Amino acid sequence: SSSSVTQQRRITHCLFDMDGLLLDTERLYTVVTANIVARYGKTYDWSLKVRMMGLRERDAAELLVKELGIPMTAEEYLEERNREQNRLFPSARPLPGVERLVHHLKKHGVPIAVATSSHRGAYELKTSENRPLHA
């Protein structure tokens, strides 16, 4: 008879994405854009958001402005969006279970790192109230 052996491997390192995995920032991105377009009677929904994902910032802004027909340029949208995001980013909080997981990894000596496509300034704002996660 053959016995099955479950082989456990030790975790040696851990690399996290920041937005939407460690911190609840995706919600903030959505709220900011939804509030901007709502002033013009428009709705920012998942069907448009998914089309904007992965695009360069400028291309996503142009798509948004064109698709919704809002009376602003892509540059105007980006300026307002960035201003509002910078205001809200310090309120970003860890997603459920993140603090426990990070604590567990640190306790067991597992090196961790964070990867992000955020600019340095946005990273600093998002993590300003969450230093223990990023220390």
N, CA, C and O atoms as CSV, one atom per row, in Angstrom:
chain,resi,resn,atom,element,x,y,z
A,1,SER,N,N,0.846,-1.175,0.000
A,1,SER,CA,C,0.000,0.000,0.000
A,1,SER,C,C,0.889,1.235,0.000
A,1,SER,O,O,1.958,1.264,0.610
A,2,SER,N,N,0.419,2.227,-0.689
A,2,SER,CA,C,1.207,3.474,-0.751
A,2,SER,C,C,0.590,4.505,0.171
A,2,SER,O,O,-0.630,4.645,0.262
A,3,SER,N,N,1.441,5.195,0.828
A,3,SER,CA,C,0.936,6.252,1.700
A,3,SER,C,C,1.281,7.592,1.079
A,3,SER,O,O,2.358,7.778,0.513
A,4,SER,N,N,0.357,8.509,1.194
A,4,SER,CA,C,0.629,9.843,0.640
A,4,SER,C,C,1.255,10.695,1.728
A,4,SER,O,O,0.778,10.751,2.861
A,5,VAL,N,N,2.311,11.338,1.357
A,5,VAL,CA,C,3.009,12.202,2.291
A,5,VAL,C,C,2.840,13.629,1.814
A,5,VAL,O,O,3.164,13.964,0.674
A,6,THR,N,N,2.336,14.449,2.686
A,6,THR,CA,C,2.209,15.864,2.362
A,6,THR,C,C,3.516,16.531,2.715
A,6,THR,O,O,3.959,16.517,3.863
A,7,GLN,N,N,4.116,17.110,1.710
A,7,GLN,CA,C,5.396,17.763,1.931
A,7,GLN,C,C,5.159,19.237,2.240
A,7,GLN,O,O,4.579,19.960,1.430
A,8,GLN,N,N,5.602,19.673,3.396
A,8,GLN,CA,C,5.458,21.071,3.750
A,8,GLN,C,C,6.749,21.794,3.448
A,8,GLN,O,O,7.835,21.332,3.799
A,9,ARG,N,N,6.621,22.924,2.801
A,9,ARG,CA,C,7.792,23.727,2.500
A,9,ARG,C,C,7.778,24.966,3.380
A,9,ARG,O,O,6.735,25.570,3.626
A,10,ARG,N,N,8.932,25.313,3.832
A,10,ARG,CA,C,9.079,26.497,4.673
A,10,ARG,C,C,9.006,27.742,3.797
A,10,ARG,O,O,9.616,27.796,2.729
A,11,ILE,N,N,8.264,28.732,4.252
A,11,ILE,CA,C,8.207,30.008,3.549
A,11,ILE,C,C,9.495,30.749,3.865
A,11,ILE,O,O,9.827,30.963,5.031
A,12,THR,N,N,10.222,31.142,2.820
A,12,THR,CA,C,11.515,31.778,3.034
A,12,THR,C,C,11.469,33.291,2.865
A,12,THR,O,O,12.284,34.001,3.456
A,13,HIS,N,N,10.534,33.794,2.071
A,13,HIS,CA,C,10.391,35.225,1.812
A,13,HIS,C,C,8.942,35.494,1.425
A,13,HIS,O,O,8.228,34.586,1.001
A,14,CYS,N,N,8.514,36.738,1.570
A,14,CYS,CA,C,7.150,37.078,1.173
A,14,CYS,C,C,7.144,38.467,0.533
A,14,CYS,O,O,7.664,39.427,1.102
A,15,LEU,N,N,6.559,38.557,-0.640
A,15,LEU,CA,C,6.443,39.811,-1.376
A,15,LEU,C,C,4.960,40.137,-1.530
A,15,LEU,O,O,4.189,39.332,-2.053
A,16,PHE,N,N,4.570,41.325,-1.071
A,16,PHE,CA,C,3.174,41.757,-1.132
A,16,PHE,C,C,2.989,42.892,-2.126
A,16,PHE,O,O,3.877,43.727,-2.293
A,17,ASP,N,N,1.855,42.922,-2.776
A,17,ASP,CA,C,1.408,44.109,-3.485
A,17,ASP,C,C,0.720,44.971,-2.429
A,17,ASP,O,O,0.124,44.438,-1.493
A,18,MET,N,N,0.793,46.281,-2.565
A,18,MET,CA,C,0.233,47.142,-1.526
A,18,MET,C,C,-1.255,47.424,-1.739
A,18,MET,O,O,-2.077,47.141,-0.867
A,19,ASP,N,N,-1.594,47.980,-2.897
A,19,ASP,CA,C,-2.967,48.432,-3.136
A,19,ASP,C,C,-3.924,47.260,-3.342
A,19,ASP,O,O,-3.746,46.434,-4.237
A,20,GLY,N,N,-4.937,47.216,-2.489
A,20,GLY,CA,C,-5.962,46.195,-2.623
A,20,GLY,C,C,-5.598,44.857,-2.020
A,20,GLY,O,O,-6.425,43.946,-2.000
A,21,LEU,N,N,-4.371,44.718,-1.525
A,21,LEU,CA,C,-3.976,43.480,-0.866
A,21,LEU,C,C,-3.598,43.767,0.587
A,21,LEU,O,O,-4.162,43.176,1.508
A,22,LEU,N,N,-2.647,44.673,0.788
A,22,LEU,CA,C,-2.300,45.078,2.150
A,22,LEU,C,C,-3.237,46.173,2.653
A,22,LEU,O,O,-3.759,46.100,3.765
A,23,LEU,N,N,-3.438,47.181,1.817
A,23,LEU,CA,C,-4.246,48.331,2.225
A,23,LEU,C,C,-5.521,48.454,1.404
A,23,LEU,O,O,-5.547,48.128,0.218
A,24,ASP,N,N,-6.564,48.924,2.048
A,24,ASP,CA,C,-7.860,49.117,1.398
A,24,ASP,C,C,-7.855,50.430,0.608
A,24,ASP,O,O,-8.588,51.368,0.926
A,25,THR,N,N,-7.016,50.472,-0.422
A,25,THR,CA,C,-6.907,51.695,-1.227
A,25,THR,C,C,-7.763,51.641,-2.481
A,25,THR,O,O,-8.149,52.687,-3.003
A,26,GLU,N,N,-8.068,50.453,-2.976
A,26,GLU,CA,C,-8.884,50.368,-4.194
A,26,GLU,C,C,-10.227,51.062,-3.985
A,26,GLU,O,O,-10.754,51.709,-4.890
A,27,ARG,N,N,-10.763,50.918,-2.790
A,27,ARG,CA,C,-12.030,51.585,-2.469
A,27,ARG,C,C,-11.862,53.101,-2.568
A,27,ARG,O,O,-12.750,53.792,-3.066
A,28,LEU,N,N,-10.731,53.616,-2.095
A,28,LEU,CA,C,-10.495,55.060,-2.138
A,28,LEU,C,C,-10.389,55.561,-3.578
A,28,LEU,O,O,-10.938,56.610,-3.917
A,29,TYR,N,N,-9.680,54.809,-4.424
A,29,TYR,CA,C,-9.585,55.183,-5.837
A,29,TYR,C,C,-10.983,55.282,-6.452
A,29,TYR,O,O,-11.291,56.231,-7.173
A,30,THR,N,N,-11.810,54.299,-6.160
A,30,THR,CA,C,-13.158,54.258,-6.731
A,30,THR,C,C,-14.017,55.401,-6.208
A,30,THR,O,O,-14.715,56.051,-6.986
A,31,VAL,N,N,-13.977,55.656,-4.909
A,31,VAL,CA,C,-14.777,56.719,-4.303
A,31,VAL,C,C,-14.420,58.083,-4.902
A,31,VAL,O,O,-15.306,58.879,-5.212
A,32,VAL,N,N,-13.133,58.344,-5.062
A,32,VAL,CA,C,-12.702,59.638,-5.601
A,32,VAL,C,C,-13.259,59.847,-7.005
A,32,VAL,O,O,-13.853,60.887,-7.288
A,33,THR,N,N,-13.074,58.875,-7.874
A,33,THR,CA,C,-13.555,59.022,-9.253
A,33,THR,C,C,-15.080,59.077,-9.299
A,33,THR,O,O,-15.643,59.877,-10.046
A,34,ALA,N,N,-15.752,58.246,-8.517
A,34,ALA,CA,C,-17.218,58.257,-8.490
A,34,ALA,C,C,-17.747,59.617,-8.058
A,34,ALA,O,O,-18.733,60.104,-8.612
A,35,ASN,N,N,-17.101,60.235,-7.073
A,35,ASN,CA,C,-17.539,61.558,-6.602
A,35,ASN,C,C,-17.328,62.638,-7.659
A,35,ASN,O,O,-18.162,63.531,-7.814
A,36,ILE,N,N,-16.226,62.559,-8.378
A,36,ILE,CA,C,-15.962,63.555,-9.416
A,36,ILE,C,C,-17.012,63.464,-10.515
A,36,ILE,O,O,-17.594,64.478,-10.900
A,37,VAL,N,N,-17.259,62.267,-11.022
A,37,VAL,CA,C,-18.198,62.140,-12.151
A,37,VAL,C,C,-19.646,62.338,-11.720
A,37,VAL,O,O,-20.481,62.728,-12.535
A,38,ALA,N,N,-19.957,62.075,-10.451
A,38,ALA,CA,C,-21.327,62.252,-9.946
A,38,ALA,C,C,-21.759,63.714,-10.024
A,38,ALA,O,O,-22.947,64.000,-10.174
A,39,ARG,N,N,-20.816,64.631,-9.926
A,39,ARG,CA,C,-21.159,66.056,-10.046
A,39,ARG,C,C,-21.753,66.381,-11.404
A,39,ARG,O,O,-22.447,67.387,-11.556
A,40,TYR,N,N,-21.488,65.542,-12.386
A,40,TYR,CA,C,-21.999,65.745,-13.741
A,40,TYR,C,C,-23.123,64.766,-14.067
A,40,TYR,O,O,-23.487,64.576,-15.227
A,41,GLY,N,N,-23.666,64.145,-13.010
A,41,GLY,CA,C,-24.782,63.224,-13.200
A,41,GLY,C,C,-24.376,61.897,-13.820
A,41,GLY,O,O,-25.214,61.204,-14.397
A,42,LYS,N,N,-23.122,61.537,-13.712
A,42,LYS,CA,C,-22.617,60.300,-14.309
A,42,LYS,C,C,-22.272,59.285,-13.232
A,42,LYS,O,O,-22.099,59.631,-12.064
A,43,THR,N,N,-22.176,58.026,-13.646
A,43,THR,CA,C,-21.863,56.935,-12.731
A,43,THR,C,C,-20.586,56.237,-13.169
A,43,THR,O,O,-20.415,55.898,-14.340
A,44,TYR,N,N,-19.703,56.031,-12.219
A,44,TYR,CA,C,-18.466,55.289,-12.462
A,44,TYR,C,C,-18.716,53.869,-11.990
A,44,TYR,O,O,-18.725,53.599,-10.789
A,45,ASP,N,N,-18.919,52.958,-12.940
A,45,ASP,CA,C,-19.260,51.590,-12.558
A,45,ASP,C,C,-18.149,50.610,-12.939
A,45,ASP,O,O,-17.150,50.975,-13.560
A,46,TRP,N,N,-18.358,49.368,-12.547
A,46,TRP,CA,C,-17.349,48.342,-12.746
A,46,TRP,C,C,-17.005,48.157,-14.221
A,46,TRP,O,O,-15.844,47.923,-14.556
A,47,SER,N,N,-18.001,48.259,-15.112
A,47,SER,CA,C,-17.735,48.025,-16.534
A,47,SER,C,C,-16.723,49.027,-17.089
A,47,SER,O,O,-15.919,48.681,-17.955
A,48,LEU,N,N,-16.758,50.257,-16.601
A,48,LEU,CA,C,-15.781,51.254,-17.030
A,48,LEU,C,C,-14.467,51.080,-16.265
A,48,LEU,O,O,-13.389,51.183,-16.849
A,49,LYS,N,N,-14.556,50.822,-14.981
A,49,LYS,CA,C,-13.344,50.669,-14.179
A,49,LYS,C,C,-12.470,49.551,-14.724
A,49,LYS,O,O,-11.253,49.708,-14.819
A,50,VAL,N,N,-13.067,48.437,-15.079
A,50,VAL,CA,C,-12.293,47.302,-15.572
A,50,VAL,C,C,-11.616,47.635,-16.903
A,50,VAL,O,O,-10.539,47.111,-17.188
A,51,ARG,N,N,-12.213,48.480,-17.707
A,51,ARG,CA,C,-11.593,48.898,-18.969
A,51,ARG,C,C,-10.429,49.857,-18.738
A,51,ARG,O,O,-9.519,49.947,-19.561
A,52,MET,N,N,-10.464,50.571,-17.615
A,52,MET,CA,C,-9.395,51.512,-17.285
A,52,MET,C,C,-8.206,50.838,-16.609
A,52,MET,O,O,-7.089,51.355,-16.655
A,53,MET,N,N,-8.440,49.695,-15.988
A,53,MET,CA,C,-7.390,48.991,-15.253
A,53,MET,C,C,-6.257,48.603,-16.199
A,53,MET,O,O,-6.483,48.108,-17.303
A,54,GLY,N,N,-5.039,48.840,-15.736
A,54,GLY,CA,C,-3.870,48.466,-16.510
A,54,GLY,C,C,-3.431,49.503,-17.537
A,54,GLY,O,O,-2.349,49.396,-18.115
A,55,LEU,N,N,-4.280,50.510,-17.760
A,55,LEU,CA,C,-3.905,51.571,-18.692
A,55,LEU,C,C,-2.981,52.557,-18.001
A,55,LEU,O,O,-2.996,52.689,-16.777
A,56,ARG,N,N,-2.187,53.241,-18.788
A,56,ARG,CA,C,-1.397,54.326,-18.224
A,56,ARG,C,C,-2.363,55.390,-17.720
A,56,ARG,O,O,-3.470,55.536,-18.238
A,57,GLU,N,N,-1.937,56.118,-16.719
A,57,GLU,CA,C,-2.778,57.112,-16.049
A,57,GLU,C,C,-3.474,58.042,-17.045
A,57,GLU,O,O,-4.685,58.247,-16.969
A,58,ARG,N,N,-2.722,58.585,-17.950
A,58,ARG,CA,C,-3.260,59.537,-18.936
A,58,ARG,C,C,-4.292,58.861,-19.850
A,58,ARG,O,O,-5.344,59.433,-20.136
A,59,ASP,N,N,-3.984,57.653,-20.300
A,59,ASP,CA,C,-4.914,56.932,-21.178
A,59,ASP,C,C,-6.214,56.593,-20.450
A,59,ASP,O,O,-7.296,56.690,-21.029
A,60,ALA,N,N,-6.108,56.199,-19.197
A,60,ALA,CA,C,-7.302,55.890,-18.401
A,60,ALA,C,C,-8.151,57.141,-18.212
A,60,ALA,O,O,-9.377,57.077,-18.302
A,61,ALA,N,N,-7.510,58.275,-17.951
A,61,ALA,CA,C,-8.243,59.534,-17.769
A,61,ALA,C,C,-8.950,59.937,-19.059
A,61,ALA,O,O,-10.095,60.389,-19.025
A,62,GLU,N,N,-8.284,59.779,-20.178
A,62,GLU,CA,C,-8.911,60.117,-21.465
A,62,GLU,C,C,-10.106,59.220,-21.747
A,62,GLU,O,O,-11.132,59.691,-22.238
A,63,LEU,N,N,-9.984,57.934,-21.442
A,63,LEU,CA,C,-11.097,57.004,-21.624
A,63,LEU,C,C,-12.283,57.413,-20.759
A,63,LEU,O,O,-13.418,57.451,-21.233
A,64,LEU,N,N,-12.020,57.717,-19.494
A,64,LEU,CA,C,-13.080,58.114,-18.562
A,64,LEU,C,C,-13.819,59.356,-19.062
A,64,LEU,O,O,-15.048,59.370,-19.134
A,65,VAL,N,N,-13.069,60.380,-19.400
A,65,VAL,CA,C,-13.665,61.648,-19.842
A,65,VAL,C,C,-14.482,61.439,-21.118
A,65,VAL,O,O,-15.588,61.965,-21.245
A,66,LYS,N,N,-13.940,60.680,-22.049
A,66,LYS,CA,C,-14.626,60.429,-23.325
A,66,LYS,C,C,-15.884,59.583,-23.135
A,66,LYS,O,O,-16.957,59.932,-23.627
A,67,GLU,N,N,-15.743,58.467,-22.417
A,67,GLU,CA,C,-16.872,57.541,-22.252
A,67,GLU,C,C,-18.042,58.167,-21.500
A,67,GLU,O,O,-19.202,57.925,-21.833
A,68,LEU,N,N,-17.734,58.968,-20.491
A,68,LEU,CA,C,-18.814,59.567,-19.693
A,68,LEU,C,C,-19.237,60.929,-20.206
A,68,LEU,O,O,-20.271,61.455,-19.795
A,69,GLY,N,N,-18.448,61.503,-21.100
A,69,GLY,CA,C,-18.801,62.803,-21.657
A,69,GLY,C,C,-18.831,63.902,-20.612
A,69,GLY,O,O,-19.675,64.796,-20.673
A,70,ILE,N,N,-17.921,63.844,-19.656
A,70,ILE,CA,C,-17.894,64.884,-18.629
A,70,ILE,C,C,-17.147,66.108,-19.168
A,70,ILE,O,O,-16.182,65.968,-19.919
A,71,PRO,N,N,-17.594,67.298,-18.786
A,71,PRO,CA,C,-17.022,68.528,-19.337
A,71,PRO,C,C,-15.721,68.961,-18.664
A,71,PRO,O,O,-15.642,70.030,-18.058
A,72,MET,N,N,-14.712,68.114,-18.784
A,72,MET,CA,C,-13.389,68.458,-18.285
A,72,MET,C,C,-12.374,67.707,-19.145
A,72,MET,O,O,-12.695,66.696,-19.770
A,73,THR,N,N,-11.159,68.216,-19.163
A,73,THR,CA,C,-10.101,67.527,-19.894
A,73,THR,C,C,-9.529,66.422,-19.025
A,73,THR,O,O,-9.759,66.376,-17.816
A,74,ALA,N,N,-8.782,65.534,-19.661
A,74,ALA,CA,C,-8.121,64.470,-18.906
A,74,ALA,C,C,-7.191,65.069,-17.861
A,74,ALA,O,O,-7.086,64.553,-16.748
A,75,GLU,N,N,-6.514,66.163,-18.222
A,75,GLU,CA,C,-5.597,66.815,-17.278
A,75,GLU,C,C,-6.351,67.383,-16.078
A,75,GLU,O,O,-5.905,67.249,-14.939
A,76,GLU,N,N,-7.487,68.015,-16.337
A,76,GLU,CA,C,-8.289,68.571,-15.239
A,76,GLU,C,C,-8.781,67.463,-14.306
A,76,GLU,O,O,-8.763,67.605,-13.084
A,77,TYR,N,N,-9.222,66.354,-14.915
A,77,TYR,CA,C,-9.660,65.220,-14.112
A,77,TYR,C,C,-8.511,64.706,-13.238
A,77,TYR,O,O,-8.687,64.485,-12.040
A,78,LEU,N,N,-7.330,64.518,-13.847
A,78,LEU,CA,C,-6.184,63.988,-13.098
A,78,LEU,C,C,-5.762,64.920,-11.972
A,78,LEU,O,O,-5.413,64.457,-10.886
A,79,GLU,N,N,-5.789,66.220,-12.213
A,79,GLU,CA,C,-5.434,67.175,-11.155
A,79,GLU,C,C,-6.386,67.059,-9.974
A,79,GLU,O,O,-5.958,67.001,-8.821
A,80,GLU,N,N,-7.689,67.025,-10.272
A,80,GLU,CA,C,-8.673,66.923,-9.194
A,80,GLU,C,C,-8.593,65.564,-8.506
A,80,GLU,O,O,-8.645,65.485,-7.279
A,81,ARG,N,N,-8.468,64.506,-9.283
A,81,ARG,CA,C,-8.364,63.163,-8.725
A,81,ARG,C,C,-7.155,63.054,-7.796
A,81,ARG,O,O,-7.267,62.537,-6.685
A,82,ASN,N,N,-6.004,63.541,-8.253
A,82,ASN,CA,C,-4.789,63.459,-7.436
A,82,ASN,C,C,-4.920,64.254,-6.142
A,82,ASN,O,O,-4.474,63.806,-5.086
A,83,ARG,N,N,-5.527,65.424,-6.226
A,83,ARG,CA,C,-5.739,66.258,-5.030
A,83,ARG,C,C,-6.614,65.516,-4.015
A,83,ARG,O,O,-6.313,65.502,-2.822
A,84,GLU,N,N,-7.691,64.904,-4.494
A,84,GLU,CA,C,-8.609,64.187,-3.596
A,84,GLU,C,C,-7.976,62.907,-3.057
A,84,GLU,O,O,-8.154,62.574,-1.886
A,85,GLN,N,N,-7.245,62.194,-3.897
A,85,GLN,CA,C,-6.580,60.987,-3.428
A,85,GLN,C,C,-5.561,61.329,-2.345
A,85,GLN,O,O,-5.472,60.638,-1.330
A,86,ASN,N,N,-4.800,62.386,-2.559
A,86,ASN,CA,C,-3.804,62.789,-1.562
A,86,ASN,C,C,-4.455,63.139,-0.239
A,86,ASN,O,O,-3.873,62.930,0.825
A,87,ARG,N,N,-5.661,63.671,-0.309
A,87,ARG,CA,C,-6.396,64.005,0.911
A,87,ARG,C,C,-6.858,62.730,1.633
A,87,ARG,O,O,-6.834,62.669,2.862
A,88,LEU,N,N,-7.276,61.717,0.867
A,88,LEU,CA,C,-7.840,60.498,1.454
A,88,LEU,C,C,-6.819,59.402,1.769
A,88,LEU,O,O,-7.058,58.584,2.656
A,89,PHE,N,N,-5.698,59.369,1.068
A,89,PHE,CA,C,-4.755,58.262,1.243
A,89,PHE,C,C,-4.321,58.012,2.690
A,89,PHE,O,O,-4.178,56.852,3.077
A,90,PRO,N,N,-4.104,59.052,3.504
A,90,PRO,CA,C,-3.730,58.750,4.896
A,90,PRO,C,C,-4.788,57.950,5.663
A,90,PRO,O,O,-4.484,57.374,6.707
A,91,SER,N,N,-6.025,57.909,5.160
A,91,SER,CA,C,-7.076,57.140,5.838
A,91,SER,C,C,-7.087,55.672,5.413
A,91,SER,O,O,-7.905,54.896,5.907
A,92,ALA,N,N,-6.192,55.281,4.507
A,92,ALA,CA,C,-6.126,53.877,4.071
A,92,ALA,C,C,-5.785,52.988,5.252
A,92,ALA,O,O,-4.867,53.280,6.018
A,93,ARG,N,N,-6.517,51.920,5.392
A,93,ARG,CA,C,-6.314,50.992,6.499
A,93,ARG,C,C,-6.005,49.591,5.974
A,93,ARG,O,O,-6.378,49.251,4.852
A,94,PRO,N,N,-5.324,48.779,6.783
A,94,PRO,CA,C,-5.036,47.400,6.366
A,94,PRO,C,C,-6.333,46.620,6.151
A,94,PRO,O,O,-7.321,46.827,6.856
A,95,LEU,N,N,-6.313,45.735,5.182
A,95,LEU,CA,C,-7.446,44.853,4.952
A,95,LEU,C,C,-7.490,43.797,6.053
A,95,LEU,O,O,-6.485,43.561,6.722
A,96,PRO,N,N,-8.642,43.163,6.245
A,96,PRO,CA,C,-8.783,42.171,7.309
A,96,PRO,C,C,-7.724,41.067,7.211
A,96,PRO,O,O,-7.501,40.497,6.143
A,97,GLY,N,N,-7.088,40.783,8.331
A,97,GLY,CA,C,-6.105,39.711,8.416
A,97,GLY,C,C,-4.674,40.120,8.107
A,97,GLY,O,O,-3.741,39.364,8.378
A,98,VAL,N,N,-4.493,41.306,7.543
A,98,VAL,CA,C,-3.154,41.736,7.129
A,98,VAL,C,C,-2.223,41.906,8.330
A,98,VAL,O,O,-1.103,41.396,8.328
A,99,GLU,N,N,-2.682,42.614,9.339
A,99,GLU,CA,C,-1.814,42.854,10.495
A,99,GLU,C,C,-1.401,41.542,11.157
A,99,GLU,O,O,-0.247,41.377,11.554
A,100,ARG,N,N,-2.326,40.630,11.271
A,100,ARG,CA,C,-2.035,39.328,11.882
A,100,ARG,C,C,-1.011,38.558,11.050
A,100,ARG,O,O,-0.075,37.975,11.598
A,101,LEU,N,N,-1.186,38.555,9.732
A,101,LEU,CA,C,-0.264,37.843,8.860
A,101,LEU,C,C,1.138,38.460,8.904
A,101,LEU,O,O,2.129,37.741,9.026
A,102,VAL,N,N,1.220,39.775,8.805
A,102,VAL,CA,C,2.517,40.446,8.833
A,102,VAL,C,C,3.213,40.185,10.169
A,102,VAL,O,O,4.409,39.897,10.205
A,103,HIS,N,N,2.462,40.285,11.263
A,103,HIS,CA,C,3.034,40.002,12.589
A,103,HIS,C,C,3.570,38.570,12.645
A,103,HIS,O,O,4.670,38.339,13.149
A,104,HIS,N,N,2.814,37.629,12.140
A,104,HIS,CA,C,3.214,36.217,12.140
A,104,HIS,C,C,4.509,36.021,11.342
A,104,HIS,O,O,5.421,35.330,11.795
A,105,LEU,N,N,4.582,36.627,10.167
A,105,LEU,CA,C,5.775,36.478,9.330
A,105,LEU,C,C,7.002,37.087,10.011
A,105,LEU,O,O,8.080,36.493,10.013
A,106,LYS,N,N,6.827,38.274,10.588
A,106,LYS,CA,C,7.954,38.922,11.281
A,106,LYS,C,C,8.401,38.097,12.476
A,106,LYS,O,O,9.598,37.932,12.708
A,107,LYS,N,N,7.439,37.576,13.239
A,107,LYS,CA,C,7.738,36.767,14.428
A,107,LYS,C,C,8.572,35.541,14.068
A,107,LYS,O,O,9.408,35.091,14.852
A,108,HIS,N,N,8.330,35.003,12.861
A,108,HIS,CA,C,9.041,33.804,12.431
A,108,HIS,C,C,10.250,34.116,11.542
A,108,HIS,O,O,10.814,33.224,10.909
A,109,GLY,N,N,10.639,35.394,11.505
A,109,GLY,CA,C,11.851,35.774,10.792
A,109,GLY,C,C,11.773,35.697,9.278
A,109,GLY,O,O,12.799,35.602,8.605
A,110,VAL,N,N,10.568,35.736,8.742
A,110,VAL,CA,C,10.409,35.683,7.289
A,110,VAL,C,C,10.554,37.101,6.738
A,110,VAL,O,O,9.766,37.981,7.084
A,111,PRO,N,N,11.547,37.328,5.889
A,111,PRO,CA,C,11.696,38.665,5.303
A,111,PRO,C,C,10.497,39.006,4.413
A,111,PRO,O,O,10.039,38.182,3.621
A,112,ILE,N,N,10.002,40.230,4.560
A,112,ILE,CA,C,8.878,40.659,3.738
A,112,ILE,C,C,9.244,41.950,3.010
A,112,ILE,O,O,10.077,42.731,3.473
A,113,ALA,N,N,8.607,42.152,1.872
A,113,ALA,CA,C,8.802,43.367,1.083
A,113,ALA,C,C,7.470,43.736,0.442
A,113,ALA,O,O,6.584,42.897,0.281
A,114,VAL,N,N,7.354,45.002,0.084
A,114,VAL,CA,C,6.136,45.510,-0.552
A,114,VAL,C,C,6.491,46.012,-1.941
A,114,VAL,O,O,7.452,46.759,-2.125
A,115,ALA,N,N,5.700,45.589,-2.910
A,115,ALA,CA,C,5.845,46.078,-4.281
A,115,ALA,C,C,4.651,46.979,-4.580
A,115,ALA,O,O,3.526,46.687,-4.174
A,116,THR,N,N,4.902,48.064,-5.286
A,116,THR,CA,C,3.812,48.958,-5.649
A,116,THR,C,C,4.188,49.749,-6.888
A,116,THR,O,O,5.360,50.032,-7.132
A,117,SER,N,N,3.185,50.097,-7.658
A,117,SER,CA,C,3.424,50.987,-8.802
A,117,SER,C,C,3.122,52.428,-8.403
A,117,SER,O,O,3.195,53.332,-9.234
A,118,SER,N,N,2.785,52.640,-7.144
A,118,SER,CA,C,2.504,53.990,-6.654
A,118,SER,C,C,3.772,54.837,-6.678
A,118,SER,O,O,4.875,54.339,-6.454
A,119,HIS,N,N,3.595,56.104,-6.948
A,119,HIS,CA,C,4.698,57.048,-6.854
A,119,HIS,C,C,5.087,57.183,-5.377
A,119,HIS,O,O,4.285,56.890,-4.490
A,120,ARG,N,N,6.303,57.620,-5.124
A,120,ARG,CA,C,6.821,57.733,-3.755
A,120,ARG,C,C,5.888,58.557,-2.862
A,120,ARG,O,O,5.601,58.156,-1.734
A,121,GLY,N,N,5.415,59.700,-3.357
A,121,GLY,CA,C,4.547,60.556,-2.554
A,121,GLY,C,C,3.257,59.861,-2.155
A,121,GLY,O,O,2.825,59.961,-1.006
A,122,ALA,N,N,2.632,59.151,-3.106
A,122,ALA,CA,C,1.399,58.419,-2.811
A,122,ALA,C,C,1.678,57.291,-1.816
A,122,ALA,O,O,0.885,57.047,-0.907
A,123,TYR,N,N,2.807,56.609,-1.993
A,123,TYR,CA,C,3.185,55.544,-1.061
A,123,TYR,C,C,3.314,56.096,0.358
A,123,TYR,O,O,2.809,55.510,1.315
A,124,GLU,N,N,3.996,57.228,0.474
A,124,GLU,CA,C,4.191,57.837,1.797
A,124,GLU,C,C,2.854,58.206,2.442
A,124,GLU,O,O,2.665,57.995,3.640
A,125,LEU,N,N,1.929,58.755,1.658
A,125,LEU,CA,C,0.620,59.116,2.210
A,125,LEU,C,C,-0.164,57.876,2.636
A,125,LEU,O,O,-0.756,57.859,3.715
A,126,LYS,N,N,-0.172,56.846,1.802
A,126,LYS,CA,C,-0.928,55.629,2.097
A,126,LYS,C,C,-0.409,54.917,3.340
A,126,LYS,O,O,-1.179,54.330,4.101
A,127,THR,N,N,0.889,54.976,3.534
A,127,THR,CA,C,1.477,54.242,4.655
A,127,THR,C,C,1.699,55.105,5.892
A,127,THR,O,O,2.158,54.603,6.918
A,128,SER,N,N,1.382,56.388,5.812
A,128,SER,CA,C,1.669,57.307,6.922
A,128,SER,C,C,1.013,56.890,8.235
A,128,SER,O,O,1.571,57.135,9.304
A,129,GLU,N,N,-0.152,56.271,8.173
A,129,GLU,CA,C,-0.837,55.839,9.392
A,129,GLU,C,C,-0.689,54.335,9.609
A,129,GLU,O,O,-1.343,53.757,10.477
A,130,ASN,N,N,0.179,53.708,8.811
A,130,ASN,CA,C,0.333,52.250,8.868
A,130,ASN,C,C,1.798,51.853,8.956
A,130,ASN,O,O,2.191,50.828,8.400
A,131,ARG,N,N,2.609,52.639,9.641
A,131,ARG,CA,C,4.045,52.392,9.716
A,131,ARG,C,C,4.415,51.018,10.244
A,131,ARG,O,O,5.367,50.429,9.732
A,132,PRO,N,N,3.717,50.464,11.246
A,132,PRO,CA,C,4.122,49.139,11.737
A,132,PRO,C,C,4.111,48.063,10.644
A,132,PRO,O,O,4.885,47.108,10.713
A,133,LEU,N,N,3.250,48.209,9.647
A,133,LEU,CA,C,3.216,47.239,8.554
A,133,LEU,C,C,4.438,47.355,7.663
A,133,LEU,O,O,4.866,46.373,7.056
A,134,HIS,N,N,4.992,48.532,7.585
A,134,HIS,CA,C,6.042,48.797,6.609
A,134,HIS,C,C,7.402,49.056,7.255
A,134,HIS,O,O,8.317,49.565,6.608
A,135,ALA,N,N,7.524,48.708,8.506
A,135,ALA,CA,C,8.796,48.940,9.216
A,135,ALA,C,C,9.709,47.739,9.092
A,135,ALA,O,O,10.820,47.750,9.623
